[in-house]
Amino acid sequence: MRYLETTIRCRRAAADAVGNLLMELSGSGYAVDDPLAVLENRPSWEITDLEPGDPEWVTVTGWIPETDDLEQQRLRLEAGLDGLRGLGLGTIEPAAFRWVEDEDWANNWKAYFKPTRLGERLVIIPSWEQYDLASDDLPLYLDPGMAFGTGTHATTALCLRWLERLVTPGIRVIDVGTGSGILAIAAHRLGAGSVLAVDIDPVAVQVAEENVRRNGVPVEVRRATLDQVEEGEADLIVANIIASVIQEILPDVYNRLKPGGRFLASGIIAEKREAVAAAMTEAWLLPVGVQEQDGWVAILAMKP
């Protein structure tokens, strides 16, 4: 199969919206070429005066499979971009296209995924990259595959930074909607005594299992929903999904947390912050902290 590689240059504020549009059309993930991420994750001696360009511009790339309705998909993309241009997100340039073969598609996005330090100790390292770790670094070796959870998106980065403070030795953690398994693996690296990762997507479960093996950690991965997990046994539940699903699972979160347990919810757009916090309160979960990055919010709640 061939794929229509679609590249769109846009202002930073529009990157998530453009990426989500590509994801809807392709059914898989997207990659963001971000010059600021290049600067943040490279030693200073490797950065020259020639790089990068304007840091307010990023390039978003997606891969749309060749199907009978590909022309309709392309027209939907153009219409979607026109709609985004009316939202005040800044300039979005016209899409550029080229054909790539199956094998090329499977590897092209890897050019955008580089070793990334998040927080004080966690370092995300693509499985095909080399990285010199400091003595106290905690590596997360990752190949996100079709699950496309690399940790570089604001929603995942918020969770990882918060996990560094929340995870204490020996606690029981449940990661809901685990995707590539990155949060579950990080929880174990940080000292959790028991970690369960659940997802309803069979592809995500397979990718998470592979990443667990790659990191050599005893994380249990299940294809399941939270209500299929035993009640009352978690010290910490983390869910990096979307606001509407977070609100739906709040009763199950309450039932599966120990008294005093905490719930870290991410994947929430800033406009949904108050609604999610109010739903938490209605479910007898007390919001105790909020962090925001790039228009995304993570909320920490506690079961009394």
C-alpha positions as CSV (number, residue, x, y, z in Angstrom):
1,M,0.0,0.0,0.0
2,R,1.1,3.6,-0.7
3,Y,0.5,6.5,1.6
4,L,0.0,10.2,0.8
5,E,2.5,11.9,3.0
6,T,1.0,15.3,4.0
7,T,3.2,18.1,5.3
8,I,1.8,21.3,6.7
9,R,3.8,24.2,8.0
10,C,2.0,26.3,10.6
11,R,2.3,28.5,13.6
12,R,3.0,26.7,16.9
13,A,-0.5,27.5,18.3
14,A,-2.1,25.6,15.4
15,A,0.0,22.4,15.6
16,D,-2.3,20.3,17.8
17,A,-5.4,21.2,15.8
18,V,-3.7,20.4,12.5
19,G,-2.3,17.2,13.9
20,N,-5.8,16.1,15.2
21,L,-7.2,16.8,11.7
22,L,-4.6,14.6,10.1
23,M,-5.2,11.9,12.7
24,E,-9.0,11.9,11.9
25,L,-8.3,11.5,8.2
26,S,-5.4,8.9,8.5
27,G,-6.6,6.8,11.4
28,S,-3.1,6.8,12.8
29,G,-0.8,9.4,14.3
30,Y,1.1,12.4,13.2
31,A,4.6,13.9,13.7
32,V,5.6,17.4,14.6
33,D,9.0,18.8,13.6
34,D,9.5,21.4,16.4
35,P,12.7,23.5,16.4
36,L,12.3,24.3,20.1
37,A,12.3,20.6,20.9
38,V,15.5,20.2,18.9
39,L,17.2,23.0,21.0
40,E,15.9,21.7,24.3
41,N,17.2,18.1,23.7
42,R,20.6,18.7,22.2
43,P,23.9,19.6,23.9
44,S,24.7,23.3,23.4
45,W,27.9,22.5,21.5
46,E,25.9,20.7,18.8
47,I,23.7,23.8,18.0
48,T,25.0,26.2,15.4
49,D,23.9,29.7,14.3
50,L,22.3,28.1,11.3
51,E,19.6,26.1,13.4
52,P,16.8,26.2,13.8
53,G,14.5,28.6,11.9
54,D,11.8,30.7,13.4
55,P,10.8,28.9,16.7
56,E,7.2,29.9,16.3
57,W,6.8,27.8,13.2
58,V,6.5,24.0,13.3
59,T,5.9,21.4,10.6
60,V,3.1,18.8,11.0
61,T,3.3,15.5,9.0
62,G,0.7,12.8,8.6
63,W,0.3,9.8,6.3
64,I,-3.1,9.1,4.6
65,P,-3.5,5.6,3.2
66,E,-4.3,5.2,-0.5
67,T,-7.9,4.2,-0.8
68,D,-10.8,4.6,-3.2
69,D,-11.9,7.8,-1.4
70,L,-8.5,9.4,-1.2
71,E,-9.5,12.4,-3.3
72,Q,-12.5,13.0,-0.9
73,Q,-10.0,12.7,2.0
74,R,-7.8,15.3,0.4
75,L,-10.8,17.6,-0.1
76,R,-11.8,17.1,3.5
77,L,-8.3,18.0,4.6
78,E,-8.4,21.2,2.6
79,A,-11.8,22.1,4.0
80,G,-10.6,21.3,7.5
81,L,-7.6,23.5,7.1
82,D,-9.8,26.4,5.9
83,G,-11.9,26.0,9.0
84,L,-8.9,26.1,11.3
85,R,-7.7,29.2,9.6
86,G,-10.8,30.9,10.8
87,L,-10.2,30.1,14.5
88,G,-7.4,32.7,15.0
89,L,-4.6,30.1,15.5
90,G,-2.2,31.9,13.3
91,T,-1.0,31.2,9.7
92,I,-1.5,27.7,8.3
93,E,0.2,27.2,5.0
94,P,-1.2,25.0,2.2
95,A,-0.5,21.2,2.5
96,A,2.3,19.7,0.5
97,F,1.9,16.1,-0.7
98,R,4.2,13.2,-1.9
99,W,3.7,9.5,-2.2
100,V,5.6,7.1,0.0
101,E,5.6,3.3,0.1
102,D,4.5,1.1,3.0
103,E,8.0,0.6,4.3
104,D,8.9,4.3,4.0
105,W,5.7,5.3,5.9
106,A,6.6,3.0,8.7
107,N,9.9,4.7,9.2
108,N,9.6,8.3,8.0
109,W,8.0,9.6,11.2
110,K,10.9,8.3,13.3
111,A,13.0,11.3,12.0
112,Y,10.8,13.5,14.3
113,F,11.2,11.4,17.5
114,K,14.5,12.0,19.3
115,P,15.7,11.4,22.9
116,T,13.8,13.8,25.1
117,R,14.3,14.7,28.8
118,L,11.2,15.4,30.8
119,G,11.3,16.5,34.4
120,E,14.4,15.9,36.4
121,R,15.2,12.2,35.8
122,L,13.0,10.7,33.1
123,V,14.5,10.4,29.6
124,I,12.5,9.1,26.7
125,I,14.8,7.2,24.2
126,P,13.5,5.9,20.9
127,S,14.5,2.2,20.6
128,W,16.6,3.0,17.5
129,E,18.5,5.9,19.1
130,Q,21.7,6.0,21.2
131,Y,21.8,8.3,24.3
132,D,24.4,8.8,27.1
133,L,22.6,8.6,30.4
134,A,23.6,10.4,33.5
135,S,24.0,8.3,36.7
136,D,20.6,9.2,38.1
137,D,18.6,9.2,34.8
138,L,15.7,6.9,34.4
139,P,15.4,5.7,30.8
140,L,12.1,5.0,29.0
141,Y,13.0,3.0,25.8
142,L,10.1,3.4,23.5
143,D,8.8,2.5,20.0
144,P,5.3,3.9,19.9
145,G,4.4,2.1,16.7
146,M,0.8,2.6,15.7
147,A,-0.1,3.7,19.3
148,F,1.8,7.0,18.8
149,G,2.4,8.0,22.4
150,T,6.0,9.4,22.4
151,G,5.8,11.6,25.5
152,T,6.5,14.7,23.6
153,H,2.9,15.9,23.4
154,A,1.9,18.3,26.2
155,T,-0.7,15.9,27.7
156,T,1.9,13.1,28.2
157,A,4.6,15.5,29.3
158,L,2.4,16.9,32.0
159,C,1.8,13.4,33.4
160,L,5.4,12.4,33.3
161,R,6.5,15.5,35.2
162,W,3.8,15.0,37.8
163,L,4.5,11.3,38.2
164,E,8.0,12.2,39.4
165,R,6.4,13.8,42.4
166,L,3.5,11.4,42.9
167,V,5.1,7.9,42.7
168,T,6.5,6.7,46.0
169,P,8.1,3.3,46.6
170,G,5.8,0.3,46.6
171,I,2.5,2.0,45.5
172,R,0.0,0.4,43.2
173,V,-0.6,2.3,40.0
174,I,-3.2,1.8,37.2
175,D,-2.7,3.5,33.8
176,V,-6.0,3.8,31.9
177,G,-5.8,4.1,28.1
178,T,-2.1,3.2,28.2
179,G,-1.4,3.6,24.5
180,S,2.3,3.0,24.0
181,G,2.7,2.1,27.8
182,I,4.9,5.1,28.5
183,L,3.2,6.2,31.7
184,A,3.0,2.7,33.1
185,I,6.7,2.1,32.4
186,A,7.6,5.5,33.9
187,A,5.6,4.7,37.1
188,H,7.6,1.5,37.6
189,R,10.9,3.2,36.9
190,L,10.0,5.8,39.6
191,G,9.5,3.0,42.2
192,A,5.9,1.8,42.0
193,G,5.6,-1.7,43.4
194,S,2.8,-2.8,41.1
195,V,1.7,-1.3,37.8
196,L,-1.3,-2.3,35.7
197,A,-1.8,-0.8,32.2
198,V,-5.2,-1.1,30.5
199,D,-6.5,-0.1,27.0
200,I,-9.4,-1.2,24.8
201,D,-7.4,-0.8,21.6
202,P,-5.8,-4.2,20.7
203,V,-3.0,-2.4,18.7
204,A,-2.2,-0.2,21.8
205,V,-2.1,-3.4,24.0
206,Q,0.3,-5.1,21.6
207,V,2.6,-2.0,21.4
208,A,2.5,-1.5,25.2
209,E,3.4,-5.2,25.7
210,E,6.4,-4.8,23.3
211,N,7.6,-1.7,25.1
212,V,7.3,-3.3,28.5
213,R,9.5,-6.2,27.3
214,R,11.9,-3.6,25.7
215,N,12.3,-1.9,29.1
216,G,12.5,-5.2,31.1
217,V,9.9,-4.0,33.6
218,P,7.2,-6.2,35.3
219,V,4.2,-4.1,34.2
220,E,1.0,-6.0,33.6
221,V,-0.8,-5.0,30.3
222,R,-4.5,-6.0,29.8
223,R,-7.1,-5.3,27.1
224,A,-9.7,-4.0,29.5
225,T,-11.7,-1.1,30.7
226,L,-11.3,0.3,34.2
227,D,-14.6,-1.2,35.5
228,Q,-13.1,-4.6,34.8
229,V,-10.3,-4.0,37.3
230,E,-10.6,-5.1,40.9
231,E,-12.0,-2.5,43.2
232,G,-10.3,-0.6,46.0
233,E,-6.7,-1.5,45.3
234,A,-5.0,1.5,43.6
235,D,-2.9,4.2,45.3
236,L,-2.7,6.1,42.0
237,I,-4.7,6.0,38.8
238,V,-3.5,8.0,35.8
239,A,-5.6,8.5,32.6
240,N,-4.2,10.5,29.7
241,I,-7.3,10.3,27.4
242,I,-9.9,13.0,26.7
243,A,-12.2,15.1,28.9
244,S,-15.5,13.3,28.0
245,V,-14.1,9.8,28.7
246,I,-12.5,11.1,31.9
247,Q,-15.9,12.3,33.1
248,E,-17.5,8.9,32.2
249,I,-15.0,6.8,34.2
250,L,-15.0,8.9,37.4
251,P,-17.3,6.5,39.3
252,D,-15.0,3.6,38.4
253,V,-12.0,5.7,39.4
254,Y,-13.6,6.4,42.8
255,N,-14.4,2.7,43.4
256,R,-10.9,1.5,42.5
257,L,-8.9,4.0,44.5
258,K,-7.9,3.3,48.1
259,P,-9.0,6.0,50.6
260,G,-6.5,8.8,50.2
261,G,-5.6,7.6,46.7
262,R,-5.0,10.0,43.9
263,F,-6.3,10.4,40.3
264,L,-4.2,12.2,37.7
265,A,-6.2,13.1,34.6
266,S,-4.7,14.6,31.5
267,G,-5.7,15.1,27.8
268,I,-8.1,17.9,28.8
269,I,-8.2,21.0,26.7
270,A,-8.1,24.2,28.8
271,E,-11.7,25.1,28.0
272,K,-12.9,21.8,29.6
273,R,-11.0,22.4,32.8
274,E,-13.9,23.6,35.0
275,A,-16.3,21.0,33.7
276,V,-14.0,18.1,34.5
277,A,-13.1,19.6,37.9
278,A,-16.8,19.9,38.7
279,A,-17.5,16.4,37.6
280,M,-14.7,15.1,39.8
281,T,-16.3,16.9,42.8
282,E,-19.7,15.3,42.0
283,A,-18.0,11.9,42.0
284,W,-16.6,12.6,45.5
285,L,-13.1,13.2,44.2
286,L,-11.5,16.4,45.4
287,P,-9.4,18.4,42.9
288,V,-6.1,19.3,44.6
289,G,-3.9,20.6,41.8
290,V,-3.8,21.7,38.2
291,Q,-1.0,22.1,35.6
292,E,-1.3,23.6,32.1
293,Q,0.9,23.4,29.0
294,D,0.2,24.6,25.5
295,G,-3.5,24.8,26.1
296,W,-3.8,21.4,27.7
297,V,-4.6,20.7,31.3
298,A,-3.8,17.9,33.8
299,I,-5.8,17.8,37.0
300,L,-4.9,15.9,40.2
301,A,-7.7,14.8,42.4
302,M,-7.8,12.8,45.7
303,K,-10.3,10.3,47.2
304,P,-11.0,11.4,50.8
